[in-house]
Structures are given as C-alpha cells and as structure tokens.
Amino acid sequence: MTSRQHVLVIGGGLAGLRLAQRLGPAADVTVLGEESRAPYNRVLLAEVLAGRFAPEVTALPDPGPALRRGVRAVRIDRAERLVHCDDGTVEQYDTLVLATGSNPVLPPLRGLFELEGAGRELPDGVHAFRTMDDCLALSEALRHRPGVRAVVIGGGLLGVSAARALAARGAQVVLAQQGSRLMERQLDADASALLLTHLTALGVEVHTECRVRGLAAVPVGERRTVTGVDLADGFRLDADLVVLACGVRPRVGLAQAAGLALGKGVLVDDELRTSDPRIHAVGDCAEHAGQAYGLAGPALEQADVLAAVLQGRPARYAGTRALTRLTLADGARPLDLAAFGEPTPRPGDDVVSLADATRRTYRKVVLRGDRLVGGVLLGELSTVGALARTWEGDEPLDDLFHLLTDDGGS
C-alpha cells in the first residue's frame, strides 16, 4: 500500500478504528461508522449498566476526520470499487476493509415480533444488550422503576454480565439458561457451580435447563409492552424488562450481497483477505480457519496484522488464543473469573485443580503431555498472567506448582 491508495473501512468499532490508528496519519483512510455517537468500547457496557462507569469512560481514541459518523454502507460495487451509503454519498476505494462486527441473536420466541402490521419492532421493555443505546435505554428504565422485575434470557458471558449489572442496580433479576450450566462454553462444571453460587448471593434467581417459549405482551396505545416470559413447561415469569443475551452472529449482509465467500462469517485467509483480493475483513464479521471469534482480543490482533500487510510488511494471522475475563461485583468481595483454552479434558489428559471454599477460589488446568491446553480460575487471578503466557506460547511446562500458586506472578 502506498499513501496515495485509499483504504475504506466499513465499521467504526474496535477493529476498524484500531486498523485506522495502526495505518497512521500518512495513510489515506476513511472509516464509515453507522452509530452517530462517539466510538466506544463495547467490552465496558456492563460496567456502564451497573453504574460503575460513566459512558464517557468507554470512549475509544478519537480517530479525527477519518471517521464519518452516522453513515451506513448499503451496497458494495466490486466492479467499480465503490461503496454506496444511506445518505446518498458514494465512497471510492482501492482497498476495502469490512469491520461490520456482529448482530445480537434474537431467538425465535412467540410474541417477540408482531405477526402483522408493526414489522420487526421489539415490544417495549424488551432489549438486546449490544450497543450503547441498548445500555442507556436499560439504564433509563432502571432509573424510573426501582425494584423492576428483569428476566435475562441466556446464561453465557453476555447474559451473566447483564444479570450481575442489573442486580447491582437493584433490579429483581431472573436468569433463564437453556443449557445445563452457566457459561458452558468457557467453564467446567465445578467452576460453573461456583459462579451460580455467586450470582445467587447477588440476588439473581438462576434457572438452568430452562427453555423460553415466548413473551407475553399487552397493547399500550399503538405499542406493545412486555409483561412476562413464558417457559416451555407452561410456567410464566412476570417481567417488566426482558434482556435478550443469546449470543451474537457475524454481520455479513453487505458481504453476502456483494457475492463474497461466506461461512459463519466472511471467509478470510492469513492476510485477512476475502475471496476478492481488494477486500479484507477483520473483527467479529471475519471467519479465519473455521473460527469466528466475536471477542475483542482477536479483533485487535487481526487489525494489527492487516495494518502490517497493507503497509507491505511481512505479517500473517495464525489465529488467536483468546482469554475470557470477567469481574462480578459483590460489595467488598468481587469475584474475578478467567478461562482459556479447553477447560474440559479429553481422554488421556491430566487435570490439576486447587480449591479453597473459605476464600472462594478455584484453579484448574488441563495438561496434554507437557503442554498447558486450558484452564479456569475463579476468585484469585494473581497467576493468570503466567498461565496465559505459557498457554499462548505453547511452551513446555517446567514447574506447574509455581504457575498455579500465588508465586506464579501475574
């Protein structure tokens, strides 16, 4: 890439802005950001909802004039190398980068949308939890309705984060998880049980193996307002608020309409290049080697690699070993959680675990030969840095006890 080539980035989130920052002021870069507000870090939304951070704290570095806010790309013309926007403008590109992120998964629930007439508007009181607007709308509802009854649908990382934030704001929270345990993608059974105990202590009522069938809503003027959540067993949970935290899926509509190769996300190679060599993809919308991550760490790493590729430096993306971290506040006794790799062992793997019920700490690692392949830590994370470095570097283990105890360092 020369400084005269125009790099057009669709997406003003973490990945797109990181790429623009890494390319630097010498590059000719334009970023199209669909949201009109200043860019922010989605990772911190739960802290904003909980009232611990002001929205301003989540701000990302100001990209300056490179960012066009409140502009949505609606069509890619690959033959002419043009992107058409919803405000009628047309942007030319030499290199196009898709950083379109992901959309929240809206489950197929009865009553979620009107069958006819009103289109696909959610009933009042029903919220996804993906954007700052979602977060502020939930916060506003909590401010005017103390003791509000909130049902969170989904017991993964997003659902757990939303539930503890709502509880911190004084809501009566019920969490409905279809699976057999909380955060089943990241945690083993023992760690999930400890997490359940902690959420219960926060006042969250947790139901696992609980399938939600639909929503109950009543007409209020020309709108509908949610009143409850119907479960498959016929029981109804009364609700003033419902939070849909059922995961995310890559946002690939533009890529699909443009005829790019898709899997779960936009398929990319080790240079983050799509099936069109002039178009790249990074972040939540990208799928590399069968993996669509949906996490901040891989998005940042992909942006860094792509910046180097576009600048003509040797760089390849080989995948990211992602570490999940979460803090659950409980007054003066927060519960810190970290998980990485494969916390569930395969046949032949070795497992080493340390637990202290008094201190509410739990540490478990999975070994495959002399390699660390996964682990879970709750309550005390002083060793997570050393463990993560060993795991990320795929290094042979010399002293596991040193890594598992406080002496391992962070």
C-alpha positions as CSV (number, residue, x, y, z in Angstrom):
1,M,0.0,0.0,0.0
2,T,1.2,3.5,-0.8
3,S,0.0,6.6,0.9
4,R,-2.0,7.5,-2.2
5,Q,-4.1,4.4,-2.1
6,H,-7.5,4.9,-0.4
7,V,-8.4,2.4,2.3
8,L,-12.1,2.4,3.1
9,V,-13.2,0.8,6.4
10,I,-16.8,-0.1,6.9
11,G,-17.3,-0.2,10.7
12,G,-16.3,2.3,13.4
13,G,-15.9,-0.1,16.2
14,L,-12.9,-1.5,18.0
15,A,-11.4,-3.4,15.0
16,G,-12.0,-0.7,12.4
17,L,-10.6,2.1,14.5
18,R,-7.6,0.1,15.6
19,L,-6.8,-0.5,11.9
20,A,-7.1,3.2,11.1
21,Q,-4.8,4.0,14.1
22,R,-2.2,1.5,13.1
23,L,-2.2,2.7,9.5
24,G,-1.4,6.2,10.8
25,P,-1.9,9.7,9.5
26,A,0.3,9.1,6.4
27,A,-2.3,6.7,5.0
28,D,-5.5,7.8,3.1
29,V,-8.1,6.2,5.3
30,T,-11.9,6.7,5.6
31,V,-13.9,4.9,8.3
32,L,-17.7,4.6,7.9
33,G,-19.3,4.4,11.4
34,E,-23.0,3.6,11.5
35,E,-23.6,4.9,15.0
36,S,-23.8,8.7,15.4
37,R,-22.3,8.7,18.9
38,A,-18.5,8.9,19.5
39,P,-16.8,5.4,19.3
40,Y,-16.8,3.4,22.4
41,N,-15.5,0.1,23.8
42,R,-18.4,-2.5,23.9
43,V,-16.5,-4.6,26.4
44,L,-17.3,-2.0,29.1
45,L,-21.0,-1.8,28.6
46,A,-21.9,-4.0,31.6
47,E,-19.9,-1.6,33.8
48,V,-21.9,1.3,32.5
49,L,-25.2,-0.5,33.1
50,A,-24.1,-1.4,36.6
51,G,-23.4,2.3,37.3
52,R,-19.7,1.8,37.9
53,F,-18.5,3.7,34.8
54,A,-19.9,6.8,33.1
55,P,-20.4,6.3,29.3
56,E,-17.5,8.7,28.7
57,V,-15.1,6.2,30.2
58,T,-15.7,3.8,27.4
59,A,-14.6,6.2,24.7
60,L,-12.1,4.9,22.1
61,P,-9.3,7.2,20.9
62,D,-10.6,9.9,18.6
63,P,-9.9,9.0,15.0
64,G,-10.3,12.6,13.8
65,P,-11.6,13.4,10.4
66,A,-11.0,9.8,9.1
67,L,-14.3,8.8,10.7
68,R,-17.7,9.6,9.2
69,R,-20.2,9.1,11.9
70,G,-23.8,8.1,11.4
71,V,-23.2,6.8,7.9
72,R,-24.4,3.3,6.9
73,A,-22.9,1.4,3.9
74,V,-25.8,-0.1,1.9
75,R,-24.1,-1.6,-1.2
76,I,-20.7,-2.6,-2.4
77,D,-20.0,-2.3,-6.1
78,R,-16.9,-4.5,-6.6
79,A,-16.6,-3.9,-10.3
80,E,-16.3,-0.1,-9.9
81,R,-14.7,-0.3,-6.4
82,L,-17.4,1.9,-4.9
83,V,-19.5,1.8,-1.6
84,H,-22.9,3.4,-1.7
85,C,-24.1,4.9,1.6
86,D,-27.6,5.5,3.1
87,D,-27.1,9.3,2.9
88,G,-26.7,9.2,-0.9
89,T,-22.9,9.6,-0.9
90,V,-20.6,7.2,-2.7
91,E,-17.1,6.3,-1.5
92,Q,-14.4,5.0,-3.8
93,Y,-11.8,2.5,-2.5
94,D,-8.5,0.9,-3.6
95,T,-8.7,-1.4,-0.6
96,L,-11.9,-2.1,1.3
97,V,-12.0,-3.5,4.8
98,L,-15.1,-5.0,6.3
99,A,-15.2,-4.4,10.1
100,T,-19.0,-4.7,10.3
101,G,-19.0,-6.5,13.7
102,S,-21.9,-8.7,14.7
103,N,-25.6,-8.6,15.5
104,P,-27.3,-9.9,18.6
105,V,-29.1,-13.2,18.2
106,L,-32.8,-12.7,18.5
107,P,-34.3,-16.1,19.5
108,P,-37.4,-17.4,17.7
109,L,-39.8,-16.6,20.5
110,R,-43.6,-16.3,20.2
111,G,-44.6,-12.7,20.7
112,L,-41.2,-11.3,20.1
113,F,-42.5,-9.5,16.9
114,E,-46.0,-8.7,15.7
115,L,-47.3,-11.3,13.2
116,E,-48.5,-8.5,11.0
117,G,-48.7,-4.7,10.8
118,A,-45.9,-3.4,13.1
119,G,-43.0,-5.1,11.4
120,R,-40.0,-6.2,13.5
121,E,-40.1,-3.8,16.4
122,L,-39.5,-5.3,19.8
123,P,-42.2,-4.8,22.4
124,D,-41.5,-2.0,24.9
125,G,-39.4,-3.4,27.8
126,V,-37.5,-5.9,25.6
127,H,-33.9,-5.1,24.9
128,A,-30.9,-6.6,23.2
129,F,-27.6,-5.8,25.0
130,R,-25.2,-5.0,22.3
131,T,-24.8,-1.2,21.8
132,M,-24.5,1.9,24.0
133,D,-28.1,2.8,23.0
134,D,-29.2,-0.6,24.4
135,C,-27.3,0.0,27.6
136,L,-28.6,3.6,28.1
137,A,-32.2,2.5,27.4
138,L,-31.9,-0.2,30.0
139,S,-30.3,2.2,32.5
140,E,-33.1,4.7,31.9
141,A,-35.7,2.0,32.6
142,L,-34.0,1.1,35.8
143,R,-33.7,4.7,37.0
144,H,-37.5,5.2,36.8
145,R,-38.6,1.9,38.1
146,P,-36.9,0.8,41.3
147,G,-37.1,-2.9,42.0
148,V,-38.0,-3.6,38.4
149,R,-38.5,-7.3,37.5
150,A,-36.0,-8.2,34.9
151,V,-35.6,-11.5,33.0
152,V,-32.3,-12.2,31.2
153,I,-32.5,-14.9,28.5
154,G,-29.2,-16.5,28.0
155,G,-26.6,-17.7,30.5
156,G,-23.4,-17.2,28.6
157,L,-20.8,-14.5,29.1
158,L,-23.1,-11.7,27.9
159,G,-26.1,-12.9,30.0
160,V,-24.1,-13.3,33.1
161,S,-22.6,-9.8,32.7
162,A,-26.1,-8.3,32.1
163,A,-27.6,-10.2,35.1
164,R,-25.0,-9.0,37.6
165,A,-25.2,-5.4,36.3
166,L,-29.0,-5.4,36.6
167,A,-28.7,-6.8,40.2
168,A,-26.1,-4.2,41.1
169,R,-28.7,-1.5,40.1
170,G,-31.3,-3.1,42.4
171,A,-33.4,-5.0,39.9
172,Q,-35.1,-8.3,40.8
173,V,-33.3,-10.5,38.3
174,V,-34.1,-13.9,36.9
175,L,-31.6,-15.5,34.5
176,A,-33.0,-18.2,32.2
177,Q,-30.4,-20.5,30.7
178,Q,-31.4,-23.3,28.2
179,G,-28.2,-25.2,28.8
180,S,-27.3,-27.3,31.9
181,R,-24.9,-24.8,33.4
182,L,-23.8,-21.1,33.2
183,M,-21.1,-20.1,30.7
184,E,-20.8,-23.7,29.5
185,R,-18.5,-22.7,26.6
186,Q,-15.9,-21.3,28.9
187,L,-16.3,-23.1,32.3
188,D,-16.2,-26.6,33.5
189,A,-19.0,-28.0,35.8
190,D,-17.2,-27.1,39.1
191,A,-16.4,-23.5,38.1
192,S,-19.9,-23.0,36.7
193,A,-21.4,-24.2,40.0
194,L,-19.3,-21.6,41.9
195,L,-20.4,-19.0,39.5
196,L,-24.0,-20.0,40.2
197,T,-23.5,-19.7,43.9
198,H,-22.0,-16.2,43.5
199,L,-24.8,-15.0,41.3
200,T,-27.4,-16.3,43.8
201,A,-25.6,-14.4,46.5
202,L,-26.0,-11.3,44.4
203,G,-29.8,-11.9,44.5
204,V,-30.0,-13.4,40.9
205,E,-32.5,-16.2,40.6
206,V,-31.0,-18.7,38.1
207,H,-32.9,-21.3,36.1
208,T,-30.8,-23.8,34.1
209,E,-32.2,-26.3,31.6
210,C,-34.9,-23.7,31.1
211,R,-36.3,-23.2,27.6
212,V,-38.1,-20.0,26.9
213,R,-41.1,-20.4,24.6
214,G,-42.3,-16.9,24.2
215,L,-43.1,-13.5,25.5
216,A,-46.3,-12.1,26.9
217,A,-47.2,-8.5,26.0
218,V,-50.2,-6.3,26.2
219,P,-51.2,-3.4,23.9
220,V,-50.5,0.1,25.3
221,G,-51.7,2.7,22.7
222,E,-50.1,1.7,19.4
223,R,-47.3,-0.3,21.0
224,R,-47.0,-3.5,23.0
225,T,-45.4,-3.7,26.4
226,V,-43.9,-6.9,27.8
227,T,-45.4,-8.4,30.9
228,G,-43.8,-11.8,31.2
229,V,-41.7,-14.6,29.8
230,D,-43.4,-18.0,29.0
231,L,-41.4,-21.1,29.6
232,A,-41.7,-24.4,27.8
233,D,-43.1,-26.1,30.9
234,G,-46.0,-23.7,31.0
235,F,-44.7,-21.5,33.8
236,R,-44.7,-17.7,33.3
237,L,-42.1,-15.4,34.7
238,D,-43.5,-11.9,35.4
239,A,-41.3,-9.3,33.8
240,D,-41.1,-5.5,33.4
241,L,-37.8,-5.8,31.4
242,V,-36.5,-8.6,29.3
243,V,-32.9,-8.7,28.2
244,L,-32.0,-10.9,25.1
245,A,-28.5,-12.1,25.7
246,C,-28.5,-15.2,23.4
247,G,-25.1,-14.5,21.8
248,V,-24.1,-12.8,18.6
249,R,-23.6,-13.7,15.0
250,P,-21.3,-12.2,12.4
251,R,-22.8,-9.3,10.4
252,V,-22.4,-10.4,6.8
253,G,-25.3,-8.9,4.9
254,L,-23.1,-6.5,2.8
255,A,-20.6,-9.2,2.1
256,Q,-23.3,-11.7,1.1
257,A,-25.0,-9.2,-1.3
258,A,-21.6,-8.4,-2.8
259,G,-21.0,-12.1,-3.6
260,L,-18.1,-12.7,-1.2
261,A,-17.4,-16.2,0.1
262,L,-19.1,-16.9,3.5
263,G,-19.1,-19.5,6.2
264,K,-20.3,-18.4,9.6
265,G,-18.6,-15.1,8.8
266,V,-16.8,-13.6,5.9
267,L,-14.1,-16.1,5.0
268,V,-10.5,-14.7,5.2
269,D,-7.0,-16.1,4.6
270,D,-3.9,-15.5,6.7
271,E,-3.7,-11.9,5.3
272,L,-7.3,-11.3,6.3
273,R,-8.1,-11.2,2.6
274,T,-11.6,-12.3,1.4
275,S,-12.4,-14.1,-1.9
276,D,-12.0,-10.6,-3.5
277,P,-8.3,-9.7,-3.2
278,R,-9.1,-6.0,-2.8
279,I,-11.4,-6.6,0.1
280,H,-10.3,-7.7,3.6
281,A,-12.3,-8.4,6.8
282,V,-11.4,-8.1,10.5
283,G,-13.2,-8.5,13.8
284,D,-16.5,-10.1,14.6
285,C,-17.6,-10.4,11.0
286,A,-14.5,-12.3,9.9
287,E,-14.0,-16.1,9.9
288,H,-10.5,-17.4,9.8
289,A,-9.6,-21.1,9.6
290,G,-13.1,-22.1,10.7
291,Q,-13.2,-19.7,13.7
292,A,-15.4,-16.6,14.1
293,Y,-14.3,-15.3,17.5
294,G,-16.7,-12.5,18.5
295,L,-14.2,-11.2,21.1
296,A,-12.1,-8.0,21.5
297,G,-8.7,-9.6,21.6
298,P,-8.8,-11.4,18.3
299,A,-10.3,-8.3,16.6
300,L,-7.4,-6.1,17.8
301,E,-4.8,-8.7,16.7
302,Q,-6.4,-9.0,13.3
303,A,-6.4,-5.2,12.8
304,D,-2.7,-5.1,13.7
305,V,-1.8,-7.9,11.3
306,L,-3.8,-6.3,8.5
307,A,-2.2,-2.9,9.1
308,A,1.2,-4.5,8.6
309,V,0.0,-6.3,5.5
310,L,-1.3,-3.1,3.9
311,Q,1.9,-1.4,4.7
312,G,3.9,-4.0,2.9
313,R,5.4,-5.6,5.9
314,P,5.6,-9.4,6.3
315,A,2.7,-10.4,8.6
316,R,0.3,-13.4,8.8
317,Y,-2.6,-14.0,11.1
318,A,-2.4,-17.5,12.6
319,G,-5.4,-17.3,14.9
320,T,-5.8,-16.0,18.4
321,R,-5.8,-17.9,21.7
322,A,-8.5,-15.9,23.5
323,L,-8.6,-15.4,27.2
324,T,-12.0,-14.6,28.8
325,R,-12.0,-12.4,31.9
326,L,-15.0,-11.1,34.0
327,T,-15.4,-9.4,37.4
328,L,-18.7,-9.9,39.3
329,A,-19.1,-7.3,41.9
330,D,-20.5,-8.3,45.3
331,G,-19.9,-5.3,47.6
332,A,-16.4,-5.6,49.0
333,R,-16.0,-9.2,47.7
334,P,-15.9,-9.2,43.9
335,L,-15.5,-12.5,42.1
336,D,-12.9,-12.5,39.4
337,L,-13.1,-15.1,36.7
338,A,-10.7,-16.1,33.9
339,A,-10.9,-19.0,31.4
340,F,-8.8,-20.0,28.4
341,G,-8.3,-22.9,26.0
342,E,-10.0,-26.2,26.7
343,P,-11.3,-26.4,30.3
344,T,-12.9,-29.8,29.7
345,P,-10.2,-32.6,29.4
346,R,-10.1,-35.2,26.6
347,P,-9.3,-38.9,27.4
348,G,-5.7,-39.1,28.4
349,D,-5.3,-35.5,29.5
350,D,-4.2,-34.7,33.0
351,V,-6.1,-32.3,35.3
352,V,-4.7,-30.4,38.3
353,S,-7.1,-28.4,40.4
354,L,-6.8,-26.4,43.7
355,A,-9.9,-25.2,45.5
356,D,-10.4,-23.2,48.7
357,A,-14.1,-22.9,49.7
358,T,-13.3,-20.4,52.5
359,R,-11.5,-18.0,50.2
360,R,-13.9,-18.8,47.3
361,T,-11.0,-19.6,45.0
362,Y,-10.8,-22.3,42.3
363,R,-8.0,-23.1,39.9
364,K,-7.9,-25.8,37.4
365,V,-5.6,-26.5,34.5
366,V,-5.7,-29.2,31.8
367,L,-2.5,-30.7,30.6
368,R,-1.8,-32.7,27.4
369,G,1.6,-34.2,27.7
370,D,3.9,-31.3,28.8
371,R,1.6,-28.6,27.3
372,L,-1.0,-26.5,29.0
373,V,-4.2,-26.6,26.9
374,G,-6.7,-24.9,29.1
375,G,-7.7,-23.7,32.5
376,V,-10.3,-21.9,34.7
377,L,-9.6,-19.6,37.6
378,L,-12.1,-18.1,40.0
379,G,-11.7,-15.8,42.9
380,E,-8.0,-15.2,42.7
381,L,-6.3,-14.3,39.4
382,S,-2.7,-13.5,40.5
383,T,-1.4,-16.4,38.5
384,V,-3.4,-15.9,35.3
385,G,-0.7,-13.9,33.6
386,A,1.9,-16.6,33.9
387,L,-0.5,-19.3,33.0
388,A,-1.8,-17.4,29.9
389,R,1.7,-16.7,28.7
390,T,2.6,-20.3,28.9
391,W,-0.5,-21.4,27.1
392,E,-0.3,-18.7,24.4
393,G,3.3,-19.5,23.8
394,D,2.6,-23.3,23.7
395,E,5.6,-23.7,25.9
396,P,6.6,-27.0,27.8
397,L,5.8,-26.9,31.5
398,D,8.8,-26.8,33.8
399,D,7.1,-26.1,37.2
400,L,3.3,-26.3,37.3
401,F,3.1,-25.7,41.0
402,H,4.9,-22.4,40.5
403,L,2.3,-21.3,37.9
404,L,-0.7,-22.4,40.0
405,T,0.2,-20.7,43.2
406,D,0.5,-17.0,44.0
407,D,4.2,-17.2,43.4
408,G,3.4,-17.6,39.7
409,G,3.1,-13.9,39.3
410,S,0.8,-12.0,37.0
